[in-house]
Amino acid sequence: MKKYLLTLICMLCLISSELTAQGMTRSTGLGMRLGFWNITNHPTRIKSSGLGESMTVDIGGVGAWLTFFSRLKHNWFMEVNLGALAGVHTEQSNYVVRNVESSTIVPVLFGIRRGILSGRFSSSIQPYLSAGVGPYWSASIKTEGEPMFGEQEIDSKLYYGAYGGGGVHLVLASWFALNFGLRYHFVDFEFEKGYSGLEFSTGFSVMWGSKQEIFQIKDIKVVVNDLYPAYYRFYNTYPLALITIKNVAGYPIEVNVKSRINGFSERVQNSGFVKIGNGTSRDIPVTVIFGQNLMQINQRKPAILDIEVEARAGKITTKSVSAQIMVHNKNAWNGDMDKLGMFITSEDEEILNFSRKVASQIKTDTPAVRADFLKAKILFEELGKKGIRYHRDPNIPFYQDDRVQFAMETLEQKSGDCDDLVVLYASLLESLGIETAFIEVRDPQKDIAHLYLIFDSGVSPADGYHISENEKRYIIRENPQGKASIWVPVETTLVGENFESAWNAGAMAYLEEGLIRNGIAAGWVKIIDID
């Protein structure tokens, strides 16, 4: 017995949890109800005496209702009620019916229903209040004496009135609910007179149509239409899209945006729940967490950005949208100089091993003030010894991406254009803790832009003579803390020659283009620090 009782309790708990997830979610419904309403003003009873010789039967009023309802907004519904109820009073003596009085009323009522519970409360029990007006057509037949031979009086009349009351829906599924109602009818707008009275009803409703929305996705604006794998660390914090969410629930809600790109995301990214006020909209940034698998792409291909919006307001409601973006190959570069630094791989194990092995050639008695400068010099000349050479950029149509090699690729292929060589040299220097920057030259007198590198020697301006007596061979720059140091320009395309030649060429280019021709002031010569 205990086992069956426990099973029953578990089943009731399961059903209760299922019902709790429901609500008046559908927009439209049709209901049927059985009602009791004392329209005869006689109590419902059967009174008998003399073993049935004398009997009085009173049925105050029973009938049925057909109700159509449709959502207006939030918890407000329009409803139309069509009813038919009848009551009868009979008197019998000597086993013969002597007097019969029957009444019928047919209301056609138009009203408004308002759910009491806010939509944020998920419950299978949905109480409501309702009120409305409309015509009440009534008919009554009175027969005095025996029904076949007695005198009959027939009367019909059209009244106007109103009703008010409430009830509760027991929602068993999103499309089906039981109903229990109680309302008072003011027929001819009279209270406790004529047909006016209290009605009880019970029945069911079948519902259909769209579910009630608590939010709308008004717009999705893709910010990044083209994904470049080398920028994946940048994309981890930069929004790929903005999604506009509008709260239409009628109360504040909290919204979380989940996003991912299948095949490229390490995991689903959550925006975190943000609050949106009633009737207001909010733009929420969509970010994606990428992993190293993005760096395996060897050809341009489309991908789908999947976005799921979940709103929390007592229950969780979700909607999904998607947008297409283009993923480029791992070496693709869109020409944005601020992003070129993302090709630098100073933490690559092979790059670290290479740079440390070369740096170990510095003599232990080398003055500390010249250490970084000498490391940079030896690294550059070692690249030349390994056969690394400059290879001119191919002619690339304007609609295609440029291609940038990663440092290890350039070491393996032993050649690269100015972009590739700058990335290689910067990766090696950065791996030794030497800060670098790019110098971009877009000379208005030339068709092709150019790029070379400067590095921080760590030498203060006062100790510049340790590097060169000629102040025009270096650049003095301040770090964010206001400390000045000497930066050395290097023309990396001269990797096949010695360091002095590359240094002189870089210094002459900066002096002529940046200073004498005012390229720095005019903006066509830019120094771009590498984060």
C-alpha positions as CSV (number, residue, x, y, z in Angstrom):
1,M,0.0,0.0,0.0
2,K,2.8,2.4,0.9
3,K,4.5,1.6,-2.4
4,Y,1.4,2.5,-4.4
5,L,0.9,5.7,-2.3
6,L,4.5,6.7,-2.9
7,T,4.1,6.1,-6.7
8,L,0.9,8.2,-6.7
9,I,2.7,11.1,-4.9
10,C,5.6,11.0,-7.4
11,M,3.1,11.0,-10.3
12,L,1.3,14.0,-8.8
13,C,4.6,15.9,-8.3
14,L,5.6,15.2,-11.9
15,I,2.2,16.4,-13.3
16,S,2.4,19.5,-11.0
17,S,5.9,20.3,-12.4
18,E,4.7,19.9,-15.9
19,L,1.6,22.2,-15.3
20,T,3.8,24.8,-13.6
21,A,5.6,25.3,-16.9
22,Q,2.3,26.3,-18.6
23,G,0.2,29.5,-18.6
24,M,-2.3,31.2,-20.8
25,T,0.2,31.2,-23.6
26,R,-2.1,30.9,-26.6
27,S,-3.7,33.9,-28.3
28,T,-7.1,32.5,-29.1
29,G,-9.5,29.9,-27.7
30,L,-13.0,28.4,-27.8
31,G,-14.7,27.3,-24.6
32,M,-17.8,25.3,-23.6
33,R,-19.3,25.5,-20.1
34,L,-22.2,24.1,-18.2
35,G,-23.8,26.7,-16.0
36,F,-26.4,27.0,-13.3
37,W,-28.3,30.3,-12.9
38,N,-31.5,30.5,-11.0
39,I,-33.7,32.4,-13.5
40,T,-37.0,31.2,-12.1
41,N,-36.5,32.7,-8.6
42,H,-37.5,29.4,-7.1
43,P,-35.1,27.2,-5.1
44,T,-34.0,24.1,-6.9
45,R,-35.7,21.2,-5.2
46,I,-38.2,18.3,-5.5
47,K,-40.9,18.3,-2.8
48,S,-43.3,15.4,-2.5
49,S,-46.1,14.4,-0.1
50,G,-48.7,11.7,0.1
51,L,-46.6,9.1,-1.6
52,G,-46.3,11.2,-4.7
53,E,-49.9,12.4,-4.8
54,S,-48.7,15.9,-4.4
55,M,-45.3,17.0,-5.9
56,T,-43.5,20.2,-6.7
57,V,-40.4,20.2,-9.0
58,D,-38.2,23.3,-9.3
59,I,-35.1,23.4,-11.5
60,G,-33.9,27.0,-11.2
61,G,-31.9,27.2,-14.4
62,V,-29.3,25.1,-16.2
63,G,-27.8,25.4,-19.6
64,A,-24.6,25.7,-21.7
65,W,-22.3,28.5,-22.9
66,L,-20.1,28.8,-25.9
67,T,-17.3,31.3,-25.4
68,F,-14.8,32.7,-27.9
69,F,-11.8,34.7,-26.6
70,S,-8.8,36.4,-28.2
71,R,-5.8,38.1,-26.7
72,L,-5.8,41.9,-27.0
73,K,-2.5,42.6,-25.1
74,H,-0.5,40.9,-22.5
75,N,-3.2,39.5,-20.0
76,W,-6.1,41.3,-21.6
77,F,-8.6,39.2,-23.6
78,M,-11.7,40.0,-25.6
79,E,-14.5,37.5,-25.1
80,V,-17.9,36.7,-26.8
81,N,-20.4,34.6,-24.9
82,L,-23.4,32.8,-26.3
83,G,-25.6,31.0,-23.8
84,A,-28.9,29.2,-23.5
85,L,-30.3,28.4,-20.1
86,A,-33.7,27.1,-19.0
87,G,-35.6,26.6,-15.7
88,V,-38.9,24.9,-14.9
89,H,-41.5,24.8,-12.1
90,T,-44.2,22.1,-12.1
91,E,-46.9,21.3,-9.6
92,Q,-48.6,17.9,-9.5
93,S,-51.6,16.7,-7.6
94,N,-53.3,13.3,-7.7
95,Y,-50.6,12.2,-10.0
96,V,-51.6,14.7,-12.6
97,V,-49.5,17.8,-13.5
98,R,-51.6,20.8,-12.9
99,N,-49.4,23.9,-13.4
100,V,-46.2,24.3,-15.4
101,E,-44.0,27.4,-15.6
102,S,-40.8,27.3,-17.9
103,S,-38.4,30.1,-18.5
104,T,-35.6,30.3,-21.0
105,I,-32.9,33.0,-21.4
106,V,-30.4,33.4,-24.3
107,P,-27.7,35.9,-23.6
108,V,-25.3,37.2,-26.2
109,L,-22.6,39.0,-24.3
110,F,-19.4,40.9,-25.2
111,G,-16.8,41.4,-22.6
112,I,-13.2,41.8,-21.4
113,R,-11.2,39.3,-19.4
114,R,-8.1,40.2,-17.4
115,G,-5.7,37.6,-16.0
116,I,-4.9,38.4,-12.4
117,L,-1.4,36.8,-12.3
118,S,1.4,38.6,-14.1
119,G,2.9,36.6,-17.0
120,R,6.1,36.4,-15.0
121,F,4.5,33.8,-12.7
122,S,4.5,30.3,-14.3
123,S,1.5,28.5,-12.9
124,S,-1.1,26.0,-14.2
125,I,-3.7,27.9,-12.1
126,Q,-4.7,31.1,-13.9
127,P,-7.3,33.2,-12.1
128,Y,-9.0,36.0,-14.0
129,L,-11.7,38.7,-13.7
130,S,-14.2,39.5,-16.5
131,A,-17.0,41.9,-17.2
132,G,-19.2,42.8,-20.2
133,V,-22.5,43.8,-21.6
134,G,-25.1,42.6,-24.2
135,P,-28.7,41.6,-24.9
136,Y,-30.6,39.0,-22.9
137,W,-33.5,37.4,-24.8
138,S,-36.0,35.8,-22.5
139,A,-39.1,33.6,-23.0
140,S,-41.5,32.2,-20.5
141,I,-44.5,29.8,-20.8
142,K,-47.1,29.4,-18.0
143,T,-49.8,26.7,-18.1
144,E,-52.5,26.6,-15.4
145,G,-54.3,23.3,-15.2
146,E,-53.4,20.2,-17.2
147,P,-50.8,20.9,-19.9
148,M,-53.1,19.7,-22.8
149,F,-56.3,21.5,-21.6
150,G,-55.1,24.3,-19.3
151,E,-54.7,28.0,-20.0
152,Q,-51.3,29.0,-21.4
153,E,-49.5,32.3,-21.3
154,I,-46.5,32.9,-23.5
155,D,-44.2,36.0,-23.0
156,S,-40.9,37.0,-24.5
157,K,-38.8,40.1,-24.1
158,L,-35.4,41.5,-25.0
159,Y,-33.4,43.0,-22.1
160,Y,-30.0,44.6,-22.0
161,G,-27.7,44.1,-19.1
162,A,-24.2,43.5,-17.9
163,Y,-22.2,40.9,-16.0
164,G,-19.2,40.8,-13.8
165,G,-17.2,38.1,-12.1
166,G,-14.2,35.9,-12.4
167,G,-12.9,32.4,-12.4
168,V,-9.9,30.3,-12.9
169,H,-8.4,28.3,-15.7
170,L,-6.6,25.0,-14.9
171,V,-4.1,24.8,-17.8
172,L,-3.4,21.2,-18.5
173,A,-1.5,21.9,-21.8
174,S,-0.7,24.9,-23.9
175,W,-3.9,24.0,-26.0
176,F,-6.3,22.8,-23.3
177,A,-7.6,24.1,-20.0
178,L,-10.4,23.4,-17.5
179,N,-12.5,26.3,-16.4
180,F,-14.4,27.2,-13.3
181,G,-16.4,30.5,-13.2
182,L,-18.6,32.7,-11.1
183,R,-20.4,35.8,-12.2
184,Y,-23.3,38.0,-11.5
185,H,-25.8,39.0,-14.3
186,F,-27.5,42.4,-14.1
187,V,-30.4,41.8,-16.5
188,D,-32.1,45.1,-17.4
189,F,-29.3,46.5,-15.2
190,E,-31.3,45.5,-12.1
191,F,-29.9,44.0,-8.9
192,E,-31.8,41.0,-7.4
193,K,-34.8,41.5,-9.6
194,G,-36.3,39.6,-12.5
195,Y,-33.6,37.4,-14.1
196,S,-30.7,39.0,-12.4
197,G,-28.7,36.6,-10.3
198,L,-25.5,34.6,-9.6
199,E,-24.3,32.0,-12.1
200,F,-21.9,29.1,-11.5
201,S,-20.2,27.4,-14.4
202,T,-17.6,24.8,-15.3
203,G,-16.2,23.5,-18.6
204,F,-13.2,23.5,-20.8
205,S,-11.4,25.5,-23.4
206,V,-9.4,24.6,-26.5
207,M,-6.7,27.1,-27.4
208,W,-4.7,27.8,-30.5
209,G,-2.8,30.6,-32.2
210,S,0.6,32.2,-31.4
211,K,2.0,32.0,-27.9
212,Q,2.2,35.2,-25.9
213,E,5.5,36.9,-26.5
214,I,7.5,38.5,-23.7
215,F,10.2,39.9,-26.1
216,Q,10.8,40.5,-29.8
217,I,14.0,40.3,-31.8
218,K,13.7,43.6,-33.7
219,D,17.0,43.6,-35.5
220,I,20.3,41.8,-35.9
221,K,23.1,43.8,-37.3
222,V,26.2,41.9,-38.2
223,V,29.3,44.0,-37.3
224,V,31.9,41.6,-38.6
225,N,30.9,40.1,-41.9
226,D,34.4,38.7,-42.6
227,L,36.3,36.6,-40.0
228,Y,40.1,36.6,-40.2
229,P,41.5,33.7,-38.1
230,A,44.6,35.6,-37.0
231,Y,42.3,38.0,-35.2
232,Y,40.7,35.4,-33.0
233,R,41.9,36.9,-29.8
234,F,40.5,40.2,-30.8
235,Y,37.1,38.7,-31.7
236,N,36.9,37.1,-28.2
237,T,36.0,40.5,-26.8
238,Y,34.8,42.4,-29.9
239,P,31.2,41.9,-30.8
240,L,30.5,40.1,-34.1
241,A,26.9,41.4,-34.1
242,L,24.4,43.6,-32.3
243,I,21.0,42.1,-31.6
244,T,18.1,44.5,-30.7
245,I,15.7,43.0,-28.1
246,K,12.4,44.7,-27.3
247,N,10.4,43.9,-24.1
248,V,6.7,43.4,-24.9
249,A,5.8,41.5,-21.7
250,G,4.3,44.4,-19.8
251,Y,6.8,44.1,-17.0
252,P,10.6,44.1,-16.7
253,I,12.5,41.1,-18.0
254,E,16.1,39.8,-18.0
255,V,17.7,38.6,-21.2
256,N,20.7,36.5,-21.9
257,V,22.2,36.1,-25.4
258,K,24.0,32.8,-26.2
259,S,26.1,32.6,-29.3
260,R,28.5,30.3,-31.1
261,I,29.8,29.4,-34.6
262,N,29.5,25.7,-35.0
263,G,32.9,24.1,-35.7
264,F,34.9,27.1,-34.7
265,S,33.7,28.0,-31.1
266,E,35.3,26.5,-28.1
267,R,32.1,26.8,-26.2
268,V,28.8,28.8,-26.1
269,Q,29.4,32.4,-25.1
270,N,26.8,34.0,-22.7
271,S,26.3,37.7,-22.6
272,G,24.9,37.4,-19.0
273,F,21.4,38.4,-18.0
274,V,20.7,42.1,-18.6
275,K,17.5,43.9,-17.5
276,I,15.2,45.4,-20.1
277,G,12.4,47.6,-18.9
278,N,8.7,47.4,-19.9
279,G,8.2,48.5,-23.5
280,T,11.9,49.4,-24.1
281,S,14.5,48.0,-26.4
282,R,18.2,47.3,-25.9
283,D,21.1,46.5,-28.1
284,I,23.1,43.5,-26.8
285,P,26.6,42.7,-28.2
286,V,27.1,39.2,-29.5
287,T,30.6,37.8,-29.0
288,V,32.0,34.4,-29.7
289,I,34.9,32.5,-28.0
290,F,37.2,31.1,-30.6
291,G,40.0,28.5,-30.2
292,Q,43.0,27.4,-32.1
293,N,40.8,25.3,-34.5
294,L,40.0,28.5,-36.3
295,M,43.7,28.6,-37.3
296,Q,43.3,25.4,-39.2
297,I,41.3,27.0,-42.0
298,N,43.1,26.8,-45.3
299,Q,40.5,28.2,-47.6
300,R,37.7,30.8,-47.5
301,K,34.4,29.3,-46.5
302,P,31.0,30.5,-45.1
303,A,29.9,29.9,-41.5
304,I,26.7,30.4,-39.5
305,L,26.6,32.5,-36.4
306,D,23.9,30.9,-34.2
307,I,22.3,33.1,-31.6
308,E,19.8,32.0,-28.9
309,V,18.0,34.7,-26.8
310,E,16.6,33.5,-23.5
311,A,14.4,35.8,-21.4
312,R,13.9,35.2,-17.7
313,A,10.6,36.4,-16.1
314,G,9.5,33.6,-13.7
315,K,10.0,31.2,-16.6
316,I,12.6,30.9,-19.4
317,T,11.4,31.8,-23.0
318,T,13.8,31.3,-25.9
319,K,14.1,32.4,-29.5
320,S,16.8,31.6,-32.0
321,V,18.2,33.5,-35.0
322,S,21.2,33.1,-37.2
323,A,23.4,35.1,-39.5
324,Q,25.9,34.1,-42.2
325,I,29.5,35.3,-42.0
326,M,32.6,34.5,-44.1
327,V,35.6,32.8,-42.6
328,H,38.8,33.5,-44.4
329,N,41.9,31.3,-44.5
330,K,44.4,31.5,-41.6
331,N,46.9,33.7,-43.5
332,A,44.4,36.2,-44.8
333,W,44.8,39.9,-43.9
334,N,42.4,42.7,-44.8
335,G,45.1,45.3,-44.9
336,D,44.2,46.8,-41.6
337,M,47.6,47.8,-40.2
338,D,46.3,47.8,-36.6
339,K,45.6,44.1,-36.9
340,L,48.9,43.1,-38.5
341,G,50.3,42.6,-35.0
342,M,47.9,39.7,-34.4
343,F,50.1,37.7,-36.8
344,I,53.0,38.0,-34.3
345,T,53.6,34.7,-32.5
346,S,56.2,35.6,-29.9
347,E,54.9,32.8,-27.6
348,D,55.4,30.1,-30.2
349,E,57.7,27.4,-28.7
350,E,59.9,27.1,-31.8
351,I,60.2,30.9,-32.1
352,L,61.2,31.1,-28.4
353,N,63.8,28.4,-28.9
354,F,65.2,30.0,-32.0
355,S,65.5,33.5,-30.4
356,R,67.0,32.3,-27.1
357,K,69.6,30.2,-28.9
358,V,70.7,33.2,-30.9
359,A,70.6,35.5,-27.9
360,S,72.9,33.1,-26.0
361,Q,75.7,34.1,-28.4
362,I,76.1,37.4,-26.6
363,K,79.2,37.6,-24.5
364,T,78.6,37.6,-20.8
365,D,80.7,40.7,-20.4
366,T,78.5,42.8,-22.7
367,P,77.4,46.0,-21.0
368,A,73.7,45.8,-19.9
369,V,73.0,49.1,-21.7
370,R,73.7,47.5,-25.1
371,A,72.3,44.0,-24.4
372,D,68.9,44.4,-26.2
373,F,70.5,46.3,-29.1
374,L,73.0,43.5,-29.6
375,K,70.3,40.8,-29.3
376,A,68.4,42.5,-32.1
377,K,71.5,42.8,-34.3
378,I,72.5,39.2,-33.9
379,L,69.0,38.0,-34.6
380,F,68.7,40.0,-37.8
381,E,72.1,38.7,-39.1
382,E,71.2,35.2,-38.1
383,L,68.2,35.4,-40.3
384,G,70.4,36.3,-43.2
385,K,72.7,33.4,-42.5
386,K,69.7,31.0,-42.6
387,G,69.0,32.2,-46.1
388,I,65.9,34.2,-45.4
389,R,65.3,36.6,-48.3
390,Y,62.9,39.3,-49.3
391,H,60.3,38.2,-51.9
392,R,58.2,41.0,-53.5
393,D,54.4,41.1,-53.0
394,P,52.5,39.5,-55.9
395,N,49.9,41.6,-57.8
396,I,46.7,41.1,-55.8
397,P,43.4,42.3,-57.2
398,F,41.7,44.9,-55.0
399,Y,38.9,42.6,-54.0
400,Q,41.2,39.9,-52.6
401,D,42.9,39.6,-49.2
402,D,46.5,40.1,-48.7
403,R,48.4,37.1,-47.4
404,V,50.7,37.2,-44.3
405,Q,52.9,34.4,-43.3
406,F,53.4,33.5,-39.7
407,A,56.9,33.6,-38.3
408,M,57.6,29.8,-38.5
409,E,56.2,29.7,-42.1
410,T,58.7,32.3,-43.2
411,L,61.5,30.5,-41.5
412,E,60.5,27.3,-43.2
413,Q,60.0,28.9,-46.7
414,K,63.1,31.1,-46.3
415,S,61.4,34.1,-48.0
416,G,58.6,36.6,-47.5
417,D,57.4,40.1,-48.5
418,C,57.8,43.1,-46.3
419,D,54.7,42.1,-44.2
420,D,56.1,38.6,-43.6
421,L,59.6,39.8,-42.7
422,V,58.3,42.4,-40.3
423,V,56.1,39.8,-38.6
424,L,59.0,37.4,-38.4
425,Y,61.5,39.9,-36.9
426,A,58.9,41.3,-34.5
427,S,58.0,37.8,-33.3
428,L,61.6,37.1,-32.5
429,L,62.3,40.4,-30.8
430,E,59.0,40.2,-28.7
431,S,59.9,36.7,-27.6
432,L,63.0,38.2,-26.0
433,G,61.0,40.9,-24.3
434,I,62.1,43.6,-26.7
435,E,59.2,45.9,-27.6
436,T,58.5,46.6,-31.3
437,A,56.4,48.8,-33.5
438,F,55.5,49.1,-37.2
439,I,56.1,52.1,-39.4
440,E,53.6,52.3,-42.1
441,V,54.3,54.5,-45.1
442,R,51.6,55.5,-47.6
443,D,53.6,57.9,-49.7
444,P,51.1,60.0,-51.8
445,Q,53.8,60.0,-54.5
446,K,53.9,56.2,-54.7
447,D,51.3,53.6,-55.7
448,I,52.4,51.0,-53.2
449,A,52.5,51.3,-49.4
450,H,55.6,50.1,-47.5
451,L,56.3,48.8,-44.0
452,Y,59.3,48.5,-41.8
453,L,60.1,48.1,-38.1
454,I,61.5,49.9,-35.1
455,F,62.5,48.3,-31.8
456,D,63.1,49.6,-28.3
457,S,66.8,49.4,-27.5
458,G,66.2,50.1,-23.8
459,V,68.9,52.8,-24.0
460,S,68.1,56.2,-22.5
461,P,68.7,59.3,-24.7
462,A,71.5,60.3,-22.3
463,D,73.3,57.0,-23.2
464,G,72.6,57.2,-26.9
465,Y,76.3,57.3,-27.7
466,H,76.5,53.6,-26.7
467,I,74.6,52.9,-29.9
468,S,75.6,55.8,-32.3
469,E,77.0,59.2,-32.1
470,N,74.6,60.2,-34.9
471,E,71.3,61.1,-33.4
472,K,69.6,60.9,-36.8
473,R,70.0,57.2,-36.8
474,Y,67.5,56.6,-34.1
475,I,64.1,57.8,-32.7
476,I,63.5,58.9,-29.2
477,R,60.1,57.9,-27.9
478,E,58.3,57.9,-24.5
479,N,56.4,55.0,-23.0
480,P,53.0,55.4,-21.3
481,Q,54.8,56.1,-18.0
482,G,56.7,59.0,-19.6
483,K,60.1,57.3,-19.7
484,A,62.0,58.1,-22.9
485,S,64.2,55.5,-24.7
486,I,65.9,55.1,-28.0
487,W,64.1,53.1,-30.8
488,V,66.1,51.8,-33.7
489,P,64.5,51.6,-37.2
490,V,65.3,48.5,-39.4
491,E,64.4,48.0,-43.1
492,T,63.6,44.2,-42.9
493,T,63.6,43.7,-46.6
494,L,67.4,44.0,-46.5
495,V,67.5,40.8,-44.4
496,G,70.0,39.3,-46.9
497,E,72.5,42.1,-46.0
498,N,74.1,43.0,-42.7
499,F,72.3,44.7,-39.8
500,E,74.1,48.0,-40.4
501,S,72.7,48.3,-43.9
502,A,69.2,47.6,-42.8
503,W,69.6,50.0,-39.9
504,N,70.9,52.8,-42.1
505,A,68.1,52.3,-44.7
506,G,65.4,52.4,-42.0
507,A,66.9,55.5,-40.4
508,M,67.2,57.3,-43.8
509,A,63.6,56.4,-44.7
510,Y,62.2,57.7,-41.4
511,L,64.3,60.9,-41.7
512,E,63.3,61.7,-45.2
513,E,59.7,60.5,-45.3
514,G,58.7,61.1,-41.7
515,L,60.5,64.3,-40.9
516,I,61.9,66.2,-43.9
517,R,58.7,65.6,-46.0
518,N,56.5,65.9,-42.9
519,G,55.0,62.4,-43.3
520,I,54.5,62.0,-39.6
521,A,52.7,65.4,-39.3
522,A,50.7,64.8,-42.4
523,G,49.6,61.3,-41.3
524,W,50.9,59.3,-44.2
525,V,53.7,57.9,-42.0
526,K,52.4,56.2,-38.9
527,I,54.0,54.4,-36.0
528,I,51.8,51.5,-34.9
529,D,52.7,50.0,-31.5
530,I,52.2,46.3,-31.0
531,D,50.2,45.4,-27.9
